[in-house]
Amino acid sequence: MGNITVIGAQWGDEGKGKIVDWLSSHADIVVRFQGGHNAGHTLVIDGKIYKLHLLPSGVVRPGKLSIIGNGVVIDPWALMTEISVLRDQGIKITPETLLVSENAPMILPLHGAMDRAMEVMRGSQKIGTTGRGIGPAYEDKLGRRGLRICDLAHPETFRAKLKYLTTYHNTYHKGLGEPLVDVEEFAAELEKLSHDLLPFVGSCWKTLDEAGTAGKKILYEGAQGVMLDIDHGTYPYVTSSNTVAAQAAIGSGVGVDRIGTVLGIAKAYTTRVGSGPFPTELTDDIGEILTQQGHEFGTTTGRKRRCGWFDAVQMRQAVKICGIHNIALTKLDVMDTLKEIKICIGYECRGKKYDYLPASCDLQKEVKPIYETLPGWETPMKGVRTFDGLPKNAQKYITRIKELIGVPSVVISTSPDRNDTILIKDPFSLD
């Protein structure tokens, strides 16, 4: 068994948490490589619910090493709170089970304040950010003024770096009418927090290199989805990091030959949180059925997700951009009651047909889906654990998706429970 990289193949919220948790039983190490605590995974294990935001999904499995890579922006308060909550739920988290990359950027409260102020300033053009400070933290990283986790170990230079950062932010805070940042208050809070955080900190890339040399099995866990990628998503309604598979190498410090098989996670329908283009969105009764049956409310914010039909055009594009080898199809059971099911097989816009989603945000707003209609199965499938046990029309639906996007579904989820999973083919293998 080789390494595997798991990414969201749509607009996020595809059910990556359950699939990664399920796959992590075969891996030695689980790595989170981008995003921040704006992402969220919900795991249901033996009826117990775990909500993760920064921690890799593998953290709930004993005997696994979880790593937060350098590509993740880390709110240290949010991280320590999440560790505390999981410990209260009986999960053992120690420096032997969790490694935090020393060169990961930090999110500070000033980033959240900037994030929320900028969203208000955008007015009707809101991006739909969670307001957690993700974007401003990445901006500071690229501006070479950000603070990194390793800076906490050097109090003699930490305050000078923090002063430089707060001076920059206070210029904007003043212009936006926001309260100015107190450097001393920040410094004292971070120095206090560092005593609990620093024991988890180390060299992510070195640990992964040694693990790879030793033949350890590594699972790279992406957050959000391809269509939220800063370069390849529906810009500007995107996140502030790269969510494509190639980021697994950059965001954890390994060679691109080490990320292994790419498994794309996709819902059997499509959802999106926040603003931005969504060609197959349903605002009718069927959309509401998908929302309620699928419990489509965000793990991080609780926001209601927009729901729509499966978009094979968008998915095929994600397959090409990310080099996806296989698909894990989730939430198939949510559509059990539908008489008919539609799949988007193309777009129309301004008298022209498209077999891809154009980059222009103006065109993305105007594209209209071209649908193909298939019969529903109108049969409960929760708990089905073999492909042959699926209703025939559900089997046909899965087969049609493969024909349209060019890669097969090798894992199928039929309920939120970890064990209600159909394995058609070993996703760790290209054979």
Disulfide bonds with the S-S distance in Angstrom:
none
